[in-house]
């Protein structure tokens, strides 16, 4: 009896080992298959497979449109209310009356705010790349307002949205009468709207991780998989990047609202990880979004505004141009276009735009315009590639499901 019991125990142990080895083998094979499929998807880009990429992009666009239409139909009550509200607003917009001055004012403010919110969303959501709209749009806008304020000694030029160019007011002002707070107030609306847009753009990682935790699914998302691997190996993390990610995760998880606020209030490339952490640990939506909105639209934006305004204040700009001229050999040739550009801006600000415009302005403007075009084109290409890869992922998942049912 004892020998039979021992044999049964040995068989049970052997069977459990075989089952464990089988599960381990299946898991390793599944991981290898996912790795190969991810590599195949990454090769679906316009410069490698243009026809396939465009075909998959169009098919993914049609699928998304169908899904959005279905979701709207399920919420047709809300949709009807929105359409009725739009109909009332349209009637108020076109009917003549004393209210038209308020309508025009609200229209101007709405589109101005929507423009900056949209740029903020593009900066943070980006479908994997992000359009650096602070460097391309908001930063130059704050810099131009700063230069104009110091040159005009006033911020009483037109309210946003500005005309094609900012023009100094006609009233006389005393030298040095402009204050840092006046410039901050002048660009506060644009900066806060842009910051609010970046906060909205941080929501997709949060919702993705939250949905995955509630449903128990394992989304094939690289950032989420990296997050789960980080949780598994948190205690053995050695390199600086891993320790930084673990520190962000611990701060958000343990401190809560104020931890999220701290992460959102400083330039932080790891903040997507904070969104995934909050979603994974089911942090309430308003706790996450409220802290993110305050951090990005209020605290962080004032830090960034101060940096740009101080950097482009009159005396610092003059010092930077002087330092460029002090570079041996090439300094004077580099300094000249900047001096001509600044002089051209002064001419425009003081109603002297009919004069000859220095060529330096055209040279610098041409470079900046081409930089903007290149970055926008790359952003559009990244969207096309990302959507094509999403459709390829659909095909791979469908094939895997069919193999499991066989």
VEXKE-219387 format. One line per field, with one value per residue: y, x, z of N, C-alpha, C in turn. Coordinates in steps of 0.05 Angstrom, whole numbers, always signed. Layout:
BEGIN
ny: [Y|...]
nx: [X|...]
nz: [Z|...]
cay: [Y|...]
cax: [X|...]
caz: [Z|...]
cy: [Y|...]
cx: [X|...]
cz: [Z|...]
END
This chain:
BEGIN
ny: [-24|+24|+28|+32|+81|+114|+109|+132|+184|+198|+194|+234|+279|+276|+283|+335|+364|+355|+379|+431|+442|+438|+482|+522|+517|+528|+581|+606|+597|+626|+677|+683|+681|+728|+765|+759|+773|+826|+848|+840|+874|+924|+930|+947|+1001|+1065|+1075|+1026|+987|+1013|+1007|+966|+990|+1036|+1012|+982|+1025|+1053|+1013|+1007|+1058|+1058|+1018|+1042|+1086|+1060|+1036|+1082|+1104|+1065|+1070|+1122|+1115|+1082|+1118|+1154|+1187|+1226|+1246|+1269|+1311|+1341|+1356|+1387|+1429|+1450|+1467|+1508|+1544|+1554|+1581|+1627|+1648|+1664|+1697|+1765|+1818|+1853|+1819|+1801|+1823|+1799|+1746|+1745|+1757|+1713|+1673|+1684|+1677|+1623|+1593|+1608|+1587|+1532|+1521|+1522|+1483|+1438|+1435|+1423|+1372|+1343|+1346|+1312|+1264|+1240|+1188|+1154|+1183|+1240|+1309|+1362|+1411|+1453|+1471|+1485|+1519|+1543|+1560|+1595|+1633|+1656|+1677|+1715|+1751|+1767|+1793|+1834|+1861|+1882|+1915|+1951|+1970|+1958|+1920|+1928|+1914|+1884|+1841|+1769|+1728|+1748|+1796|+1789|+1807|+1832|+1898|+1956|+1997|+2064|+2101|+2138|+2110|+2099|+2085|+2019|+2006|+1959|+1899|+1834|+1804|+1827|+1808|+1753|+1751|+1766|+1723|+1682|+1656|+1627|+1593|+1564|+1538|+1506|+1474|+1448|+1418|+1382|+1353|+1328|+1295|+1257|+1219|+1171|+1128|+1119|+1103|+1056|+1022|+1018|+994|+945|+924|+919|+884|+841|+828|+822|+870|+879|+919|+957|+993|+981|+927|+934|+961|+921|+883|+914|+918|+864|+858|+897|+898|+881|+918|+953|+991|+1062|+1083|+1044|+1046|+1099|+1095|+1060|+1091|+1133|+1103|+1084|+1133|+1154|+1113|+1109|+1161|+1185|+1234|+1280|+1259|+1248|+1300|+1323|+1295|+1312|+1366|+1379|+1379|+1318|+1260|+1210|+1210|+1184|+1133|+1143|+1152|+1100|+1072|+1094|+1079|+1023|+1012|+1028|+1082|+1135|+1170|+1227|+1241|+1228|+1258|+1310|+1323|+1319|+1359|+1407|+1406|+1406|+1448|+1492|+1496|+1473|+1500|+1554|+1551|+1538|+1582|+1624|+1610|+1615|+1670|+1697|+1679|+1704|+1757|+1827|+1845|+1796|+1771|+1807|+1798|+1744|+1747|+1778|+1742|+1702|+1730|+1731|+1683|+1649|+1662|+1643|+1672|+1729|+1722|+1688|+1719|+1763|+1751|+1743|+1793|+1825|+1801|+1814|+1869|+1875|+1858|+1899|+1942|+1927|+1927|+1980|+2005|+2009|+1978|+1985|+1994|+1970|+1901|+1866|+1815|+1775|+1761|+1733|+1688|+1663|+1656|+1622|+1575|+1561|+1553|+1510|+1472|+1466|+1445|+1396|+1368|+1366|+1335|+1288|+1273|+1263|+1220|+1183|+1174|+1149|+1103|+1080|+1069|+1033|+991|+978|+954|+910|+883|+870|+831|+792|+777|+756|+712|+682|+670|+638|+594|+574|+556|+512]
nx: [+17|+38|+78|+47|+21|+66|+81|+37|+41|+89|+75|+37|+67|+102|+66|+46|+93|+101|+55|+65|+112|+91|+55|+92|+121|+81|+71|+120|+122|+78|+94|+138|+111|+80|+120|+143|+98|+92|+139|+129|+85|+110|+139|+104|+100|+99|+146|+167|+127|+87|+37|+8|+7|-25|-72|-87|-92|-136|-176|-176|-193|-246|-268|-263|-297|-345|-350|-353|-400|-437|-432|-451|-504|-523|-525|-565|-603|-573|-546|-588|-603|-556|-555|-602|-587|-545|-574|-605|-564|-543|-586|-588|-539|-546|-591|-607|-594|-589|-558|-517|-465|-446|-448|-409|-364|-361|-356|-305|-273|-284|-265|-211|-195|-208|-171|-121|-130|-136|-84|-56|-76|-58|-4|+4|-25|-18|-15|+28|+73|+68|+58|+102|+77|+85|+138|+133|+89|+62|+106|+137|+95|+89|+140|+140|+101|+126|+173|+148|+121|+164|+188|+147|+135|+87|+27|-19|-36|-79|-132|-128|-156|-97|-84|-52|-2|+29|+18|+45|+12|-15|-10|+33|+86|+124|+194|+214|+167|+139|+118|+136|+92|+50|+60|+55|+0|-21|-13|-38|-88|-82|-39|-60|-104|-76|-48|-92|-109|-66|-74|-122|-105|-76|-112|-125|-85|-99|-154|-147|-115|-149|-196|-173|-159|-209|-237|-204|-175|-117|-88|-55|-13|+45|+64|+32|+46|+99|+93|+68|+110|+147|+123|+128|+183|+199|+227|+278|+299|+351|+377|+377|+333|+293|+288|+270|+220|+195|+195|+160|+114|+106|+100|+53|+17|+18|+15|-28|-75|-41|+8|-1|-10|+41|+73|+49|+60|+111|+158|+154|+173|+155|+102|+60|+64|+45|-9|-24|-13|-51|-99|-93|-93|-143|-155|-199|-234|-240|-203|-154|-158|-170|-124|-86|-103|-99|-44|-20|-45|-43|+1|+48|+45|+53|+105|+132|+117|+142|+196|+201|+188|+226|+272|+266|+265|+283|+337|+363|+358|+388|+438|+446|+449|+495|+532|+531|+556|+607|+630|+686|+710|+660|+623|+606|+579|+538|+511|+490|+440|+405|+405|+384|+334|+310|+310|+275|+228|+221|+212|+162|+130|+125|+93|+118|+118|+118|+167|+231|+241|+288|+332|+347|+303|+271|+303|+308|+254|+240|+269|+244|+191|+197|+214|+169|+134|+159|+156|+101|+86|+113|+86|+34|+46|+61|+12|-16|+16|+9|-46|-50|-19|-51|-95|-69|-58|-110|-121|-83|-101|-151|-136|-109|-152|-184|-149|-150|-202|-204]
nz: [+0|+16|-21|-67|-56|-57|-110|-134|-116|-140|-194|-196|-184|-228|-270|-258|-265|-320|-340|-322|-350|-401|-402|-394|-441|-479|-464|-475|-530|-546|-532|-566|-615|-612|-611|-663|-694|-678|-699|-754|-760|-750|-796|-832|-863|-897|-927|-936|-950|-988|-1017|-990|-939|-948|-965|-919|-883|-904|-898|-842|-828|-848|-815|-765|-772|-778|-727|-695|-715|-699|-643|-636|-653|-613|-572|-586|-563|-534|-577|-607|-573|-574|-628|-630|-597|-627|-671|-649|-634|-685|-708|-675|-691|-744|-745|-748|-702|-637|-608|-638|-632|-586|-602|-643|-612|-577|-615|-636|-590|-579|-623|-621|-571|-580|-620|-593|-554|-587|-609|-563|-551|-596|-584|-539|-547|-601|-626|-616|-631|-629|-639|-635|-611|-575|-583|-637|-642|-594|-562|-599|-606|-554|-549|-591|-572|-526|-545|-574|-533|-501|-539|-552|-503|-479|-473|-499|-550|-601|-577|-572|-626|-657|-711|-776|-762|-702|-677|-650|-601|-610|-568|-525|-487|-427|-423|-404|-377|-380|-350|-322|-304|-334|-385|-377|-364|-413|-447|-422|-431|-480|-466|-422|-447|-483|-446|-422|-465|-470|-423|-434|-475|-448|-430|-461|-449|-395|-397|-428|-396|-351|-372|-388|-338|-312|-346|-348|-393|-436|-466|-529|-524|-526|-487|-444|-435|-422|-375|-342|-341|-314|-264|-248|-243|-208|-159|-172|-207|-239|-275|-290|-318|-309|-253|-248|-272|-237|-192|-207|-213|-160|-133|-155|-142|-85|-63|-89|-107|-100|-115|-170|-186|-176|-213|-260|-260|-275|-330|-357|-385|-373|-361|-386|-366|-315|-325|-343|-297|-261|-286|-284|-229|-217|-203|-186|-239|-237|-199|-224|-273|-255|-223|-263|-299|-268|-257|-309|-339|-307|-266|-291|-341|-327|-309|-357|-388|-360|-369|-425|-432|-400|-427|-477|-465|-474|-461|-453|-503|-535|-512|-525|-581|-585|-563|-603|-643|-623|-634|-660|-726|-756|-729|-740|-790|-776|-739|-767|-798|-754|-729|-770|-774|-724|-729|-771|-747|-709|-744|-767|-721|-710|-747|-797|-841|-896|-913|-938|-929|-892|-917|-882|-850|-885|-894|-842|-831|-873|-860|-811|-828|-863|-827|-795|-833|-846|-797|-788|-833|-821|-775|-796|-830|-790|-766|-808|-815|-763|-761|-803|-783|-740|-766|-788|-741|-726|-766|-752|-701|-714|-745|-706|-672|-705|-710|-658|-653|-686]
cay: [+0|+47|+30|+43|+109|+128|+110|+152|+211|+204|+199|+260|+299|+276|+295|+363|+375|+355|+400|+457|+446|+444|+509|+540|+516|+543|+609|+616|+597|+648|+702|+685|+688|+756|+781|+758|+789|+855|+855|+841|+899|+947|+933|+959|+1030|+1075|+1074|+998|+974|+1035|+999|+952|+1009|+1053|+995|+976|+1050|+1058|+994|+1013|+1082|+1050|+1003|+1061|+1101|+1042|+1033|+1108|+1107|+1047|+1081|+1145|+1105|+1072|+1142|+1172|+1207|+1247|+1257|+1286|+1335|+1357|+1367|+1408|+1452|+1462|+1481|+1534|+1561|+1563|+1602|+1652|+1658|+1676|+1717|+1791|+1830|+1865|+1799|+1793|+1831|+1778|+1722|+1747|+1756|+1685|+1657|+1688|+1664|+1594|+1582|+1613|+1567|+1506|+1518|+1515|+1457|+1418|+1432|+1409|+1344|+1332|+1344|+1291|+1239|+1235|+1161|+1141|+1201|+1267|+1333|+1379|+1437|+1474|+1482|+1495|+1539|+1559|+1574|+1619|+1653|+1670|+1692|+1739|+1770|+1778|+1813|+1857|+1876|+1897|+1935|+1971|+1978|+1956|+1896|+1937|+1908|+1872|+1816|+1745|+1721|+1771|+1797|+1776|+1816|+1849|+1925|+1972|+2017|+2092|+2118|+2140|+2095|+2104|+2063|+2001|+2005|+1933|+1881|+1806|+1795|+1836|+1790|+1728|+1754|+1769|+1697|+1661|+1641|+1608|+1573|+1546|+1521|+1485|+1455|+1432|+1398|+1360|+1337|+1311|+1276|+1236|+1201|+1144|+1107|+1114|+1087|+1030|+1006|+1014|+974|+920|+913|+911|+861|+818|+823|+830|+884|+878|+946|+955|+1008|+966|+903|+943|+967|+896|+872|+931|+910|+838|+860|+922|+897|+875|+939|+963|+1014|+1087|+1086|+1027|+1057|+1123|+1087|+1048|+1114|+1146|+1085|+1084|+1159|+1156|+1093|+1112|+1188|+1191|+1259|+1298|+1246|+1253|+1329|+1327|+1284|+1328|+1394|+1383|+1365|+1290|+1242|+1185|+1213|+1163|+1111|+1151|+1147|+1071|+1064|+1102|+1062|+995|+1010|+1038|+1108|+1148|+1187|+1256|+1244|+1229|+1280|+1335|+1329|+1324|+1385|+1428|+1405|+1414|+1473|+1515|+1497|+1468|+1520|+1578|+1547|+1539|+1610|+1640|+1603|+1628|+1699|+1706|+1674|+1723|+1785|+1843|+1845|+1769|+1767|+1822|+1784|+1720|+1755|+1786|+1718|+1690|+1745|+1726|+1657|+1654|+1656|+1643|+1688|+1752|+1714|+1677|+1741|+1782|+1745|+1748|+1822|+1834|+1791|+1830|+1896|+1874|+1857|+1926|+1959|+1919|+1934|+2009|+2014|+2016|+1954|+1991|+1996|+1945|+1880|+1853|+1787|+1757|+1751|+1712|+1665|+1650|+1647|+1599|+1551|+1553|+1543|+1483|+1454|+1460|+1427|+1369|+1356|+1359|+1313|+1263|+1267|+1251|+1194|+1165|+1166|+1129|+1077|+1069|+1057|+1009|+970|+969|+936|+885|+870|+857|+807|+772|+767|+740|+687|+667|+660|+616|+571|+563|+542|+488]
cax: [+0|+56|+91|+27|+18|+89|+80|+16|+52|+110|+62|+24|+89|+112|+45|+45|+116|+96|+36|+79|+131|+75|+46|+115|+128|+60|+74|+143|+115|+60|+110|+153|+93|+73|+144|+144|+76|+97|+159|+115|+69|+127|+149|+82|+104|+97|+171|+174|+105|+68|+10|-4|+2|-47|-96|-94|-101|-164|-194|-179|-209|-274|-276|-267|-321|-368|-352|-362|-428|-452|-433|-469|-531|-531|-530|-579|-616|-554|-540|-610|-600|-533|-563|-621|-571|-531|-594|-611|-540|-542|-607|-578|-516|-554|-612|-597|-604|-569|-542|-496|-439|-438|-444|-383|-343|-360|-345|-276|-261|-287|-246|-184|-190|-208|-146|-99|-136|-129|-55|-47|-83|-39|+22|+6|-36|+1|-15|+54|+95|+62|+68|+113|+64|+96|+161|+126|+67|+58|+132|+141|+75|+96|+164|+133|+87|+146|+189|+131|+116|+187|+193|+125|+132|+59|+14|-45|-42|-106|-137|-127|-134|-84|-84|-29|+21|+24|+26|+46|-9|-6|-5|+61|+91|+151|+213|+215|+142|+127|+125|+134|+65|+33|+64|+43|-29|-28|-12|-48|-110|-71|-23|-77|-119|-58|-44|-116|-109|-47|-86|-142|-90|-66|-133|-126|-71|-114|-177|-139|-107|-172|-212|-159|-160|-237|-245|-185|-161|-89|-85|-29|-3|+72|+68|+19|+62|+123|+84|+65|+137|+160|+111|+138|+211|+203|+247|+305|+307|+378|+384|+365|+306|+274|+284|+254|+193|+184|+191|+135|+91|+102|+90|+25|+0|+17|+8|-54|-80|-18|+28|-7|-5|+70|+83|+38|+68|+138|+163|+158|+167|+144|+75|+42|+64|+27|-36|-28|-14|-77|-119|-89|-101|-171|-157|-223|-228|-236|-178|-133|-160|-168|-96|-71|-111|-87|-15|-10|-57|-38|+27|+69|+44|+65|+134|+141|+114|+163|+221|+202|+187|+252|+292|+263|+265|+298|+365|+375|+360|+411|+462|+450|+458|+523|+548|+533|+576|+633|+641|+708|+708|+633|+605|+592|+561|+514|+498|+477|+412|+389|+403|+365|+307|+300|+305|+251|+205|+217|+199|+134|+115|+122|+77|+136|+120|+120|+195|+244|+244|+314|+331|+351|+278|+262|+320|+300|+226|+240|+278|+224|+167|+203|+215|+141|+122|+171|+146|+72|+85|+121|+63|+13|+56|+60|-16|-23|+29|-2|-72|-46|-10|-74|-110|-53|-62|-136|-118|-68|-118|-171|-123|-104|-178|-191|-133|-159|-228|-201]
caz: [+0|+18|-47|-86|-50|-66|-139|-142|-112|-160|-219|-194|-187|-256|-287|-254|-278|-349|-345|-319|-373|-425|-400|-399|-470|-493|-459|-490|-559|-551|-531|-590|-636|-609|-619|-692|-705|-674|-719|-780|-761|-751|-823|-849|-863|-924|-942|-942|-964|-991|-1025|-968|-917|-955|-965|-891|-871|-913|-886|-814|-826|-851|-791|-743|-778|-772|-698|-684|-722|-681|-616|-637|-655|-586|-555|-603|-547|-529|-603|-615|-556|-584|-654|-625|-586|-650|-688|-635|-637|-713|-712|-662|-706|-769|-741|-741|-677|-620|-596|-656|-622|-567|-617|-656|-591|-568|-637|-638|-567|-580|-643|-611|-550|-592|-635|-575|-542|-607|-611|-539|-554|-615|-572|-520|-555|-622|-638|-614|-637|-617|-654|-614|-616|-558|-597|-663|-643|-570|-554|-616|-601|-529|-555|-607|-555|-507|-560|-580|-508|-494|-559|-551|-475|-474|-483|-508|-578|-602|-563|-590|-643|-669|-740|-788|-747|-678|-682|-626|-599|-616|-545|-516|-462|-417|-426|-382|-362|-383|-328|-328|-299|-356|-408|-369|-367|-441|-461|-403|-443|-499|-452|-406|-465|-493|-424|-419|-487|-463|-403|-448|-491|-430|-422|-473|-433|-370|-403|-438|-373|-334|-386|-387|-311|-306|-363|-346|-418|-438|-492|-542|-525|-517|-463|-422|-430|-408|-348|-327|-336|-294|-238|-241|-237|-194|-138|-183|-227|-235|-291|-281|-330|-295|-226|-251|-278|-213|-174|-215|-207|-131|-125|-163|-128|-56|-55|-100|-121|-99|-131|-198|-189|-177|-238|-282|-258|-285|-355|-349|-408|-363|-350|-397|-346|-293|-334|-343|-269|-249|-297|-275|-201|-215|-191|-197|-262|-231|-184|-244|-292|-240|-217|-289|-310|-252|-261|-336|-349|-289|-254|-312|-362|-317|-309|-385|-397|-348|-382|-452|-429|-391|-448|-499|-456|-492|-455|-457|-532|-544|-502|-541|-608|-582|-559|-629|-658|-611|-642|-678|-755|-767|-712|-753|-811|-763|-724|-785|-803|-730|-725|-791|-767|-702|-739|-787|-728|-698|-765|-769|-697|-708|-771|-819|-858|-924|-920|-948|-908|-894|-927|-860|-841|-903|-890|-818|-834|-892|-845|-792|-843|-873|-804|-787|-854|-843|-772|-792|-851|-806|-757|-812|-838|-767|-763|-829|-808|-739|-767|-820|-765|-724|-783|-789|-715|-728|-782|-737|-680|-727|-753|-681|-662|-722|-704|-633|-657|-702]
cy: [+25|+51|+42|+73|+125|+131|+131|+180|+218|+210|+226|+283|+301|+289|+326|+377|+377|+377|+428|+463|+451|+472|+529|+541|+532|+573|+621|+617|+620|+675|+705|+692|+717|+774|+782|+775|+818|+865|+858|+867|+924|+951|+944|+989|+1039|+1072|+1046|+984|+995|+1026|+985|+971|+1026|+1037|+989|+1002|+1056|+1039|+999|+1038|+1075|+1035|+1022|+1078|+1085|+1039|+1059|+1112|+1090|+1059|+1106|+1136|+1094|+1095|+1163|+1193|+1231|+1261|+1277|+1312|+1353|+1371|+1390|+1433|+1466|+1477|+1507|+1553|+1571|+1585|+1628|+1665|+1673|+1697|+1744|+1802|+1842|+1845|+1791|+1800|+1810|+1752|+1723|+1745|+1727|+1667|+1659|+1674|+1634|+1582|+1586|+1592|+1539|+1500|+1509|+1489|+1435|+1414|+1418|+1379|+1330|+1328|+1320|+1264|+1227|+1207|+1149|+1160|+1228|+1289|+1353|+1408|+1459|+1487|+1495|+1518|+1556|+1574|+1598|+1641|+1669|+1687|+1717|+1760|+1783|+1800|+1838|+1874|+1893|+1920|+1958|+1983|+1977|+1929|+1903|+1934|+1890|+1846|+1793|+1740|+1746|+1772|+1785|+1784|+1833|+1877|+1940|+1992|+2045|+2108|+2116|+2124|+2101|+2080|+2046|+1998|+1977|+1915|+1852|+1795|+1803|+1817|+1763|+1729|+1755|+1742|+1674|+1644|+1619|+1585|+1554|+1528|+1499|+1465|+1437|+1410|+1376|+1342|+1318|+1289|+1253|+1215|+1174|+1123|+1099|+1096|+1059|+1012|+999|+992|+947|+907|+904|+886|+837|+812|+832|+844|+882|+906|+946|+969|+993|+941|+911|+950|+942|+883|+888|+923|+883|+840|+886|+921|+892|+896|+951|+989|+1038|+1090|+1069|+1037|+1082|+1115|+1075|+1071|+1129|+1129|+1085|+1110|+1162|+1138|+1099|+1140|+1196|+1217|+1277|+1285|+1251|+1283|+1335|+1318|+1302|+1357|+1400|+1370|+1337|+1271|+1216|+1187|+1194|+1139|+1118|+1146|+1117|+1061|+1070|+1085|+1033|+992|+1023|+1063|+1122|+1168|+1216|+1261|+1246|+1253|+1307|+1343|+1334|+1351|+1408|+1429|+1415|+1441|+1497|+1516|+1494|+1490|+1547|+1575|+1550|+1568|+1627|+1635|+1617|+1658|+1710|+1702|+1695|+1751|+1801|+1841|+1818|+1763|+1782|+1809|+1759|+1726|+1764|+1762|+1703|+1704|+1740|+1699|+1662|+1646|+1659|+1660|+1711|+1744|+1702|+1699|+1758|+1775|+1749|+1777|+1834|+1825|+1808|+1859|+1897|+1873|+1885|+1945|+1952|+1929|+1964|+2020|+2022|+1993|+1959|+1993|+1969|+1926|+1867|+1824|+1767|+1745|+1729|+1686|+1649|+1640|+1623|+1574|+1542|+1541|+1515|+1463|+1446|+1440|+1399|+1355|+1348|+1336|+1286|+1254|+1253|+1223|+1174|+1156|+1145|+1102|+1064|+1056|+1033|+986|+960|+949|+909|+869|+857|+831|+785|+760|+749|+712|+669|+655|+637|+591|+558|+548|+516|+464]
cx: [+17|+70|+72|+22|+41|+89|+60|+27|+73|+97|+49|+44|+99|+92|+44|+69|+112|+77|+48|+97|+115|+65|+69|+123|+107|+64|+98|+137|+97|+75|+126|+136|+85|+96|+146|+122|+80|+118|+147|+99|+87|+139|+128|+83|+104|+122|+181|+153|+83|+40|-5|-11|-23|-73|-105|-104|-130|-184|-198|-195|-239|-284|-281|-292|-346|-372|-363|-392|-446|-454|-452|-498|-541|-537|-545|-595|-598|-548|-562|-609|-578|-541|-583|-606|-556|-550|-602|-588|-537|-562|-599|-555|-525|-576|-600|-609|-582|-550|-518|-468|-428|-432|-416|-360|-339|-348|-315|-262|-262|-267|-217|-177|-189|-182|-123|-104|-129|-100|-44|-53|-64|-11|+25|-5|-20|+2|+13|+77|+91|+74|+77|+103|+74|+120|+154|+106|+66|+84|+138|+120|+81|+121|+158|+119|+107|+163|+173|+126|+139|+193|+172|+123|+102|+49|-14|-49|-67|-108|-135|-155|-123|-88|-58|-3|+13|+34|+25|+23|+3|+1|+24|+64|+120|+168|+214|+190|+129|+136|+122|+106|+46|+36|+52|+13|-37|-30|-25|-70|-99|-56|-40|-94|-101|-52|-68|-118|-89|-58|-107|-128|-78|-87|-133|-110|-86|-138|-170|-131|-131|-190|-200|-161|-189|-246|-228|-171|-133|-85|-57|-18|+25|+77|+56|+35|+87|+116|+81|+92|+151|+149|+123|+167|+218|+226|+275|+314|+334|+384|+368|+337|+285|+268|+266|+225|+180|+178|+165|+112|+85|+91|+61|+7|-3|+7|-19|-55|-55|+6|+24|-2|+25|+81|+74|+49|+96|+141|+171|+152|+155|+115|+55|+41|+47|-2|-43|-30|-41|-100|-118|-98|-128|-174|-182|-216|-223|-212|-155|-135|-158|-140|-80|-78|-98|-57|-6|-20|-51|-9|+49|+69|+56|+96|+145|+139|+136|+190|+223|+203|+214|+273|+290|+258|+286|+328|+378|+378|+384|+437|+467|+460|+487|+541|+552|+555|+604|+645|+662|+701|+679|+614|+591|+573|+536|+498|+481|+448|+394|+384|+383|+337|+295|+294|+280|+226|+200|+204|+170|+118|+109|+110|+95|+140|+122|+149|+206|+248|+271|+311|+335|+325|+268|+277|+311|+271|+224|+248|+256|+199|+173|+205|+187|+129|+133|+159|+116|+69|+92|+99|+41|+21|+55|+32|-24|-10|+16|-29|-70|-36|-33|-91|-95|-57|-90|-135|-104|-85|-140|-160|-118|-130|-187|-175|-141|-185|-226|-196]
cz: [+0|-9|-68|-82|-60|-96|-148|-138|-133|-187|-219|-197|-216|-275|-284|-266|-309|-357|-343|-342|-399|-425|-405|-428|-486|-489|-474|-520|-565|-550|-556|-614|-635|-618|-649|-705|-701|-694|-747|-782|-764|-779|-842|-847|-892|-940|-948|-958|-969|-998|-1003|-945|-923|-955|-936|-877|-879|-900|-856|-810|-829|-827|-768|-747|-772|-742|-686|-690|-705|-653|-615|-638|-628|-567|-571|-588|-542|-555|-612|-599|-566|-610|-650|-614|-609|-668|-675|-638|-665|-719|-699|-678|-730|-767|-733|-716|-660|-608|-613|-647|-602|-581|-630|-636|-582|-590|-639|-615|-569|-599|-634|-589|-562|-608|-616|-560|-561|-610|-586|-541|-573|-602|-554|-529|-578|-634|-638|-619|-624|-634|-633|-618|-598|-572|-623|-663|-617|-561|-572|-611|-576|-534|-571|-590|-536|-521|-566|-555|-499|-514|-557|-523|-467|-484|-493|-538|-578|-586|-582|-602|-657|-699|-751|-773|-723|-684|-656|-625|-603|-592|-536|-489|-453|-419|-401|-366|-363|-360|-337|-325|-322|-380|-402|-373|-396|-455|-443|-416|-462|-485|-436|-424|-476|-471|-419|-441|-482|-442|-415|-463|-474|-422|-435|-458|-408|-376|-413|-415|-355|-346|-384|-359|-304|-321|-360|-372|-417|-465|-503|-546|-512|-491|-439|-415|-415|-379|-331|-322|-314|-266|-229|-231|-222|-174|-148|-204|-219|-250|-283|-292|-315|-267|-227|-256|-252|-193|-181|-208|-176|-121|-130|-146|-98|-48|-67|-114|-123|-114|-161|-204|-192|-203|-262|-282|-268|-312|-350|-372|-399|-354|-362|-379|-322|-300|-334|-314|-256|-260|-287|-246|-195|-199|-203|-219|-255|-214|-204|-262|-279|-234|-242|-300|-295|-257|-288|-345|-331|-280|-276|-333|-352|-315|-338|-396|-386|-362|-409|-450|-420|-412|-470|-490|-472|-486|-459|-487|-543|-536|-519|-569|-606|-578|-586|-645|-648|-619|-663|-707|-765|-752|-727|-775|-800|-749|-742|-790|-778|-725|-745|-785|-745|-711|-756|-770|-716|-719|-767|-745|-696|-734|-794|-838|-887|-932|-930|-925|-912|-903|-905|-850|-859|-899|-865|-820|-852|-877|-826|-806|-853|-850|-795|-807|-851|-819|-775|-811|-838|-788|-773|-821|-815|-762|-783|-822|-784|-745|-785|-802|-747|-740|-785|-763|-715|-743|-767|-715|-691|-735|-728|-670|-678|-716|-678|-635|-672|-684]
END
